[in-house]
Amino acid sequence: MTTIWHNPKCSKSREALALLSETNSEIEVVKYLEATPSREEIQSLLKNLGIGARELMRTKEDLYKELGLAKVEDEAVLIDALVKYPKLIERPILIQGDKAIIGRPVEKVIEFLKHT
């Protein structure tokens, strides 16, 4: 089973979902803007991605700038921001077991599907 954290308004996210659908694998679609991930889910995802919270953030979003997150060094504060403002979460995210990727560019999705 592959889980995708999906934003239907995002073309990259739609493209990743289409690729997943072509593989005929079981897919769980999580519309993370509607079903906001918990702090624990974000922490687990970061562990599976092998990255810090800032690397999961959409740093070009106006909200990121408005909140002054570029100056924040505390990982816990960044995670709290991701929980409170899921719009800041980069997308799409594909998860399979304990492996996860941010599916940008789409070539990463193709590579991920080859190795899972």
DSSP file (Angstrom, degrees, kcal/mol; ACC not computed):
  #  RESIDUE AA STRUCTURE BP1 BP2  ACC     N-H-->O    O-->H-N    N-H-->O    O-->H-N    TCO  KAPPA ALPHA  PHI   PSI    X-CA   Y-CA   Z-CA
    1    1 A M              0   0    0      0, 0.0     2,-0.5     0, 0.0    96,-0.4   0.000 360.0 360.0 360.0 133.9    0.0    0.0    0.0
    2    2 A T  E     -a   27   0A   0     24,-2.6    26,-2.5    94,-0.1     2,-0.4  -0.955 360.0-154.9-113.0 130.8    1.2    3.4   -0.9
    3    3 A T  E     -aB  28  95A   0     92,-3.1    92,-2.9    -2,-0.5     2,-0.5  -0.870   7.0-164.1-103.1 137.0    0.0    6.5    0.9
    4    4 A I  E     -aB  29  94A   0     24,-2.7    26,-3.0    -2,-0.4     2,-0.8  -0.985  17.2-144.5-122.4 126.1    0.0    9.9   -0.8
    5    5 A W  E     -aB  30  93A   0     88,-2.8    88,-1.3    -2,-0.5     2,-0.4  -0.819  41.2-169.4 -83.8 113.2   -0.4   13.1    1.1
    6    6 A H        -     0   0    0     24,-2.9    27,-0.5    -2,-0.8    26,-0.4  -0.849  35.6-168.8-122.7 139.6   -2.3   14.9   -1.6
    7    7 A N    >   -     0   0    0     -2,-0.4     3,-2.3     3,-0.2     7,-0.3  -0.949  15.4-156.7-120.9 106.5   -3.5   18.4   -2.5
    8    8 A P  T 3  S+     0   0    0      0, 0.0    -1,-0.1     0, 0.0     6,-0.1   0.714  91.3  60.4 -58.3 -21.1   -5.9   18.1   -5.4
    9    9 A K  T 3  S+     0   0    0     -3,-0.0     2,-0.5     4,-0.0    -3,-0.0   0.606  88.1  88.3 -81.1 -10.5   -5.2   21.8   -6.4
   10   10 A C    <>  -     0   0    0     -3,-2.3     4,-2.4     1,-0.1     5,-0.2  -0.779  66.1-153.3 -95.1 124.9   -1.5   21.0   -6.9
   11   11 A S  H  > S+     0   0    0     -2,-0.5     4,-2.4     1,-0.2     5,-0.2   0.877  97.3  51.9 -64.8 -37.4   -0.5   19.9  -10.4
   12   12 A K  H  > S+     0   0    0      2,-0.2     4,-2.2     1,-0.2    -1,-0.2   0.882 110.5  49.0 -65.8 -37.8    2.5   18.0   -9.1
   13   13 A S  H  > S+     0   0    0     -6,-0.2     4,-2.3     2,-0.2    -2,-0.2   0.910 111.4  48.3 -68.0 -42.6    0.3   16.2   -6.6
   14   14 A R  H  X S+     0   0    0     -4,-2.4     4,-2.3    -7,-0.3    -2,-0.2   0.899 111.0  51.8 -62.9 -40.2   -2.2   15.3   -9.3
   15   15 A E  H  X S+     0   0    0     -4,-2.4     4,-2.1     2,-0.2    -2,-0.2   0.908 109.6  48.8 -63.4 -42.9    0.6   14.0  -11.5
   16   16 A A  H  X S+     0   0    0     -4,-2.2     4,-2.3     1,-0.2    -2,-0.2   0.909 110.7  50.6 -63.8 -42.1    2.0   11.8   -8.7
   17   17 A L  H  X S+     0   0    0     -4,-2.3     4,-2.5     1,-0.2    -2,-0.2   0.893 108.5  52.3 -63.5 -39.8   -1.5   10.4   -8.0
   18   18 A A  H  X S+     0   0    0     -4,-2.3     4,-1.8     2,-0.2    -1,-0.2   0.907 109.3  49.5 -62.8 -41.7   -1.9    9.6  -11.7
   19   19 A L  H  X S+     0   0    0     -4,-2.1     4,-1.0     2,-0.2    -2,-0.2   0.912 111.0  49.8 -63.3 -42.2    1.4    7.8  -11.7
   20   20 A L  H ><>S+     0   0    0     -4,-2.3     5,-0.9     1,-0.2     3,-0.8   0.921 108.7  52.5 -60.8 -43.9    0.4    5.8   -8.7
   21   21 A S  H ><5S+     0   0    0     -4,-2.5     3,-1.3     1,-0.3    -1,-0.2   0.850 103.4  58.3 -62.1 -35.2   -2.9    4.9  -10.2
   22   22 A E  H 3<5S+     0   0    0     -4,-1.8    -1,-0.3     1,-0.3    -2,-0.2   0.772  98.3  59.9 -66.0 -26.4   -1.1    3.6  -13.3
   23   23 A T  T <<5S-     0   0    0     -4,-1.0    -1,-0.3    -3,-0.8    -2,-0.2   0.565 100.9-136.0 -79.9  -6.6    0.8    1.1  -11.2
   24   24 A N  T < 5 +     0   0    0     -3,-1.3     2,-0.1    -4,-0.4    -3,-0.1   0.732  54.7 144.3  58.3  23.5   -2.5   -0.5  -10.1
   25   25 A S      < -     0   0    0     -5,-0.9     2,-0.3     1,-0.1    -1,-0.2  -0.482  62.8 -87.3 -86.5 163.4   -1.1   -0.6   -6.5
   26   26 A E        -     0   0    0     -2,-0.1   -24,-2.6    -3,-0.1     2,-0.4  -0.536  51.3-164.8 -68.9 133.0   -3.3    0.0   -3.5
   27   27 A I  E     -a    2   0A   0     -2,-0.3     2,-0.6   -26,-0.2   -24,-0.2  -0.974  19.1-163.8-127.1 133.2   -3.4    3.7   -2.8
   28   28 A E  E     -a    3   0A   0    -26,-2.5   -24,-2.7    -2,-0.4     2,-0.6  -0.974  16.4-155.1-110.8 118.6   -4.5    5.6    0.3
   29   29 A V  E     -a    4   0A   0     -2,-0.6     2,-0.6   -26,-0.2   -24,-0.2  -0.841   7.9-169.2 -98.1 121.3   -5.1    9.2   -0.5
   30   30 A V  E     -a    5   0A   0    -26,-3.0   -24,-2.9    -2,-0.6     2,-1.7  -0.937  13.0-155.2-111.1 111.6   -4.7   11.6    2.4
   31   31 A K    >>  -     0   0    0     -2,-0.6     4,-2.6   -26,-0.2     3,-1.9  -0.667  16.1-172.0 -84.4  87.7   -6.0   15.1    1.7
   32   32 A Y  T 34 S+     0   0    0     -2,-1.7    -1,-0.2   -26,-0.4   -25,-0.1   0.638  76.5  62.1 -65.3 -16.6   -3.7   16.6    4.4
   33   33 A L  T 34 S+     0   0    0    -27,-0.5    -1,-0.3     1,-0.1     3,-0.3   0.769 115.4  33.9 -77.5 -24.0   -5.3   20.1    4.1
   34   34 A E  T <4 S+     0   0    0     -3,-1.9     2,-0.8     1,-0.2    -2,-0.2   0.826 126.0  39.8 -94.3 -40.9   -8.6   18.6    5.3
   35   35 A A  S  < S-     0   0    0     -4,-2.6    -1,-0.2     0, 0.0    -2,-0.1  -0.739  90.4-150.0-110.0  79.9   -7.3   15.9    7.6
   36   36 A T        -     0   0    0     -2,-0.8    -3,-0.1    -3,-0.3    47,-0.1  -0.248  17.2-117.5 -57.5 127.3   -4.5   17.8    9.3
   37   37 A P        -     0   0    0      0, 0.0    -1,-0.1     0, 0.0     2,-0.1  -0.331  28.4-119.0 -65.0 146.9   -1.6   15.5   10.3
   38   38 A S     >  -     0   0    0      1,-0.1     4,-2.4    -2,-0.0     5,-0.2  -0.285  26.9-103.2 -77.9 169.4   -0.9   15.3   14.0
   39   39 A R  H  > S+     0   0    0      1,-0.2     4,-2.6     2,-0.2     5,-0.2   0.909 124.7  51.7 -58.0 -43.0    2.5   16.2   15.6
   40   40 A E  H  > S+     0   0    0      1,-0.2     4,-2.5     2,-0.2    -1,-0.2   0.888 108.4  50.4 -64.1 -39.9    3.3   12.5   15.9
   41   41 A E  H  > S+     0   0    0      2,-0.2     4,-2.5     1,-0.2    -1,-0.2   0.907 111.4  48.5 -65.1 -40.8    2.5   11.9   12.2
   42   42 A I  H  X S+     0   0    0     -4,-2.4     4,-2.7     2,-0.2    -2,-0.2   0.931 112.2  48.8 -63.8 -45.1    4.7   14.8   11.2
   43   43 A Q  H  X S+     0   0    0     -4,-2.6     4,-2.0     1,-0.2    -2,-0.2   0.911 112.5  48.0 -62.3 -42.5    7.5   13.5   13.4
   44   44 A S  H  X S+     0   0    0     -4,-2.5     4,-2.5     2,-0.2    -1,-0.2   0.915 111.7  50.3 -63.5 -43.3    7.2   10.0   12.0
   45   45 A L  H  X S+     0   0    0     -4,-2.5     4,-2.6     1,-0.2     5,-0.2   0.926 108.6  51.6 -60.7 -45.6    7.1   11.3    8.4
   46   46 A L  H  X>S+     0   0    0     -4,-2.7     4,-1.9     1,-0.2     5,-1.7   0.902 110.1  50.0 -59.1 -40.8   10.3   13.4    9.0
   47   47 A K  H  <5S+     0   0    0     -4,-2.0    -1,-0.2     2,-0.2    -2,-0.2   0.931 112.1  47.0 -62.5 -45.6   12.0   10.3   10.4
   48   48 A N  H  <5S+     0   0    0     -4,-2.5    52,-0.8     1,-0.2    -2,-0.2   0.839 115.2  46.0 -66.5 -32.9   11.0    8.3    7.3
   49   49 A L  H  <5S-     0   0    0     -4,-2.6    -1,-0.2    -5,-0.2    -2,-0.2   0.765 103.4-134.3 -77.9 -25.6   12.1   11.1    5.0
   50   50 A G  T  <5 +     0   0    0     -4,-1.9     2,-0.3     1,-0.3    -3,-0.2   0.840  65.8 110.5  73.5  34.2   15.4   11.5    6.9
   51   51 A I      < -     0   0    0     -5,-1.7    -1,-0.3    -6,-0.1     2,-0.2  -0.836  67.9-106.2-133.4 169.7   15.0   15.3    6.9
   52   52 A G    >>  -     0   0    0     -2,-0.3     3,-0.6    -3,-0.1     4,-0.6  -0.484  41.5 -99.9 -90.3 168.3   14.4   18.1    9.3
   53   53 A A  G >4 S+     0   0    0      1,-0.2     3,-1.3     2,-0.2     4,-0.5   0.860 119.2  58.4 -58.8 -39.9   11.1   20.1    9.5
   54   54 A R  G >4 S+     0   0    0      1,-0.3     3,-1.3     2,-0.2    -1,-0.2   0.870 100.1  57.9 -61.5 -34.9   12.4   23.0    7.4
   55   55 A E  G <4 S+     0   0    0     -3,-0.6    -1,-0.3     1,-0.3    -2,-0.2   0.686 104.5  52.6 -69.2 -16.4   13.1   20.7    4.5
   56   56 A L  G << S+     0   0    0     -3,-1.3    34,-3.2    -4,-0.6    -1,-0.3   0.516  95.3  97.2 -90.7  -7.6    9.4   19.7    4.6
   57   57 A M  B <  S-D   89   0B   0     -3,-1.3     2,-1.4    -4,-0.5    32,-0.2  -0.558  78.1-126.9 -90.4 146.3    8.3   23.3    4.4
   58   58 A R    >   -     0   0    0     30,-2.7     3,-1.6    -2,-0.2     6,-0.3  -0.728  31.8-176.6 -84.0  89.5    7.2   25.3    1.4
   59   59 A T  T 3  S+     0   0    0     -2,-1.4    -1,-0.2     1,-0.3    11,-0.1   0.594  74.6  60.5 -72.4 -10.7    9.6   28.1    2.1
   60   60 A K  T 3  S+     0   0    0     -3,-0.1    -1,-0.3     4,-0.1     2,-0.1   0.501  78.3 112.4 -93.8  -3.9    8.3   30.2   -0.8
   61   61 A E  S <> S-     0   0    0     -3,-1.6     4,-1.4     1,-0.1     3,-0.4  -0.425  73.8-130.4 -65.4 140.5    4.8   30.4    0.7
   62   62 A D  H  > S+     0   0    0      1,-0.2     4,-3.0     2,-0.2     5,-0.2   0.875 108.7  60.0 -57.3 -37.5    3.8   33.9    1.8
   63   63 A L  H  > S+     0   0    0      1,-0.2     4,-2.3     2,-0.2    -1,-0.2   0.877  99.6  55.4 -60.3 -39.2    2.7   32.3    5.1
   64   64 A Y  H  4>S+     0   0    0     -3,-0.4     5,-1.9    -6,-0.3     6,-0.4   0.917 113.0  42.2 -58.4 -44.4    6.2   31.0    5.8
   65   65 A K  H ><5S+     0   0    0     -4,-1.4     3,-1.2     1,-0.2    -2,-0.2   0.911 111.9  53.9 -70.3 -43.0    7.5   34.6    5.4
   66   66 A E  H 3<5S+     0   0    0     -4,-3.0    -2,-0.2     1,-0.3    -1,-0.2   0.859 109.1  49.2 -60.4 -36.3    4.6   36.1    7.4
   67   67 A L  T 3<5S-     0   0    0     -4,-2.3    -1,-0.3    -5,-0.2    -2,-0.2   0.536 107.4-127.8 -81.8  -6.2    5.3   33.8   10.3
   68   68 A G  T X 5 +     0   0    0     -3,-1.2     3,-1.2    -4,-0.3     4,-0.3   0.824  54.7 152.4  66.2  31.9    9.0   34.6   10.3
   69   69 A L  G > < +     0   0    0     -5,-1.9     3,-1.1     1,-0.3    -4,-0.1   0.703  56.5  74.0 -71.5 -19.1    9.9   31.0   10.1
   70   70 A A  G 3  S+     0   0    0     -6,-0.4    -1,-0.3     1,-0.3    -5,-0.1   0.799  98.9  48.3 -61.9 -26.5   13.2   31.6    8.3
   71   71 A K  G <  S+     0   0    0     -3,-1.2     2,-0.4     2,-0.0    -1,-0.3   0.559  89.3 102.8 -89.6  -9.5   14.6   32.9   11.6
   72   72 A V    <   +     0   0    0     -3,-1.1    -4,-0.0    -4,-0.3    -3,-0.0  -0.618  37.1 171.2 -82.6 128.3   13.3   29.9   13.7
   73   73 A E        +     0   0    0     -2,-0.4     2,-0.5     5,-0.0    -1,-0.1   0.615  47.9 102.2-105.2 -19.5   16.0   27.4   14.7
   74   74 A D     >  -     0   0    0      1,-0.2     4,-1.8     2,-0.1     3,-0.4  -0.564  58.8-155.5 -75.7 115.0   13.9   25.3   17.1
   75   75 A E  H  > S+     0   0    0     -2,-0.5     4,-2.4     1,-0.2     5,-0.2   0.861  93.1  56.4 -58.2 -39.2   12.8   22.1   15.4
   76   76 A A  H  > S+     0   0    0      1,-0.2     4,-2.3     2,-0.2    -1,-0.2   0.879 106.3  49.9 -62.6 -38.5    9.8   21.7   17.7
   77   77 A V  H  > S+     0   0    0     -3,-0.4     4,-1.9     2,-0.2    -1,-0.2   0.890 110.5  50.1 -67.6 -39.3    8.5   25.2   16.8
   78   78 A L  H  X S+     0   0    0     -4,-1.8     4,-1.9     2,-0.2    -2,-0.2   0.903 110.8  49.0 -66.0 -40.9    8.9   24.3   13.1
   79   79 A I  H  X S+     0   0    0     -4,-2.4     4,-2.1     1,-0.2    -2,-0.2   0.918 108.7  53.5 -64.0 -42.7    7.0   21.1   13.6
   80   80 A D  H  X S+     0   0    0     -4,-2.3     4,-2.7     1,-0.2    -1,-0.2   0.889 107.2  52.2 -58.0 -39.1    4.3   22.9   15.5
   81   81 A A  H  X S+     0   0    0     -4,-1.9     4,-2.8     1,-0.2    -1,-0.2   0.890 107.4  51.7 -65.3 -39.0    3.9   25.3   12.5
   82   82 A L  H  < S+     0   0    0     -4,-1.9    -1,-0.2     2,-0.2    -2,-0.2   0.877 112.6  46.1 -64.8 -36.9    3.5   22.4   10.1
   83   83 A V  H  < S+     0   0    0     -4,-2.1    -2,-0.2     1,-0.2    -1,-0.2   0.928 118.3  41.0 -69.5 -45.3    0.7   21.0   12.4
   84   84 A K  H  < S+     0   0    0     -4,-2.7    -2,-0.2     1,-0.3    -3,-0.2   0.840 127.7  31.5 -72.8 -33.6   -1.0   24.3   12.7
   85   85 A Y    ><  +     0   0    0     -4,-2.8     3,-2.5    -5,-0.2    -1,-0.3  -0.679  63.5 174.3-127.2  76.5   -0.5   25.4    9.1
   86   86 A P  G >  S+     0   0    0      0, 0.0     3,-2.0     0, 0.0    -1,-0.1   0.694  72.6  79.2 -60.4 -16.6   -0.6   22.3    6.9
   87   87 A K  G 3  S+     0   0    0      1,-0.3    -5,-0.1   -54,-0.1   -54,-0.1   0.765  85.1  63.6 -58.5 -23.5   -0.5   24.6    3.8
   88   88 A L  G <  S+     0   0    0     -3,-2.5   -30,-2.7    -7,-0.2     2,-0.3   0.609  78.7 106.0 -77.2 -11.9    3.3   24.8    4.6
   89   89 A I  B <  S-D   57   0B   0     -3,-2.0   -32,-0.2   -32,-0.2   -33,-0.0  -0.544  74.6-123.2 -75.9 127.5    3.8   21.1    4.0
   90   90 A E        -     0   0    0    -34,-3.2    -1,-0.1    -2,-0.3    13,-0.1  -0.309  43.9 -98.9 -63.3 152.1    5.6   20.4    0.7
   91   91 A R  S    S+     0   0    0      1,-0.1     2,-0.1    11,-0.1   -85,-0.1  -0.954  77.3  21.9-144.9 160.6    3.7   18.1   -1.6
   92   92 A P        -     0   0    0      0, 0.0    11,-3.1     0, 0.0     2,-0.5   0.696  61.9-174.7 -79.1 160.9    3.1   15.5   -2.8
   93   93 A I  E     -BC   5 102A   0    -88,-1.3   -88,-2.8     9,-0.2     2,-0.4  -0.985   6.8-160.5-120.5 130.5    4.5   13.0   -0.2
   94   94 A L  E     -BC   4 101A   0      7,-2.3     7,-2.2    -2,-0.5     2,-0.4  -0.927   8.5-173.0-111.7 135.5    4.5    9.3   -0.9
   95   95 A I  E     +BC   3 100A   0    -92,-2.9   -92,-3.1    -2,-0.4     2,-0.3  -0.992  12.8 170.3-131.3 132.7    4.9    6.8    1.9
   96   96 A Q  E >   - C   0  99A   0      3,-3.0     3,-1.9    -2,-0.4     2,-0.3  -0.883  68.7 -50.4-142.0 108.8    5.3    3.1    1.7
   97   97 A G  T 3  S-     0   0    0    -96,-0.4   -49,-0.1    -2,-0.3   -95,-0.0  -0.499 122.5 -20.5  64.6-124.4    6.1    1.3    5.0
   98   98 A D  T 3  S+     0   0    0     -2,-0.3     2,-0.4    -3,-0.1    -1,-0.3   0.200 121.6  92.0-102.0  15.8    9.0    3.1    6.6
   99   99 A K  E <   +C   96   0A   0     -3,-1.9    -3,-3.0    17,-0.0     2,-0.3  -0.885  49.4 167.0-109.7 141.9   10.1    4.8    3.3
  100  100 A A  E     -C   95   0A   0    -52,-0.8     2,-0.3    -2,-0.4    -5,-0.2  -0.992  11.3-173.9-150.0 154.0    8.9    8.2    2.1
  101  101 A I  E     -C   94   0A   0     -7,-2.2    -7,-2.3    -2,-0.3     2,-0.6  -0.979  31.1-121.3-142.2 156.3    9.7   10.8   -0.4
  102  102 A I  E     -C   93   0A   0     -2,-0.3     2,-1.7    -9,-0.2    -9,-0.2  -0.918  35.0-135.4 -91.6 121.3    8.7   14.3   -1.4
  103  103 A G        +     0   0    0    -11,-3.1     6,-0.2    -2,-0.6   -10,-0.1  -0.207  50.0 145.2 -81.9  48.1    7.5   13.7   -5.0
  104  104 A R        +     0   0    0     -2,-1.7     2,-0.2     2,-0.1    -2,-0.1  -0.997  62.7  26.7-130.7 128.3    9.2   16.8   -6.5
  105  105 A P  S >> S-     0   0    0      0, 0.0     3,-2.1     0, 0.0     4,-0.6   0.687  93.0-122.8 -70.7 174.0   10.3   16.6   -9.3
  106  106 A V  H >> S+     0   0    0      1,-0.3     4,-1.9     2,-0.2     3,-0.6   0.738 107.1  73.2 -59.7 -24.2    8.0   13.9  -10.7
  107  107 A E  H 3> S+     0   0    0      1,-0.2     4,-2.5     2,-0.2    -1,-0.3   0.821  90.0  59.7 -59.8 -30.1   11.1   11.8  -11.6
  108  108 A K  H <> S+     0   0    0     -3,-2.1     4,-2.4     2,-0.2    -1,-0.2   0.873 103.6  50.6 -65.1 -36.3   11.4   11.1   -7.8
  109  109 A V  H <X S+     0   0    0     -4,-0.6     4,-2.5    -3,-0.6    -2,-0.2   0.935 110.3  49.0 -65.2 -46.5    8.0    9.5   -7.9
  110  110 A I  H  X S+     0   0    0     -4,-1.9     4,-1.5     1,-0.2    -2,-0.2   0.925 113.6  46.4 -59.9 -45.9    8.9    7.3  -10.8
  111  111 A E  H  X S+     0   0    0     -4,-2.5     4,-1.3     1,-0.2    -1,-0.2   0.900 111.4  52.0 -63.7 -42.2   12.2    6.3   -9.1
  112  112 A F  H  < S+     0   0    0     -4,-2.4     3,-0.4     1,-0.2     4,-0.3   0.914 108.9  50.0 -60.8 -44.5   10.3    5.6   -5.8
  113  113 A L  H >< S+     0   0    0     -4,-2.5     3,-0.6     1,-0.2    -1,-0.2   0.811 106.6  56.0 -67.3 -29.7    7.8    3.4   -7.6
  114  114 A K  H 3< S+     0   0    0     -4,-1.5    -1,-0.2     1,-0.2    -2,-0.2   0.836 112.2  42.4 -67.6 -32.5   10.5    1.4   -9.3
  115  115 A H  T 3<        0   0    0     -4,-1.3    -1,-0.2    -3,-0.4    -2,-0.2   0.290 360.0 360.0-102.7   9.2   12.1    0.5   -6.0
  116  116 A T    <         0   0    0     -3,-0.6    -1,-0.2    -4,-0.3    -2,-0.1   0.415 360.0 360.0-118.1 360.0    9.1   -0.3   -3.9
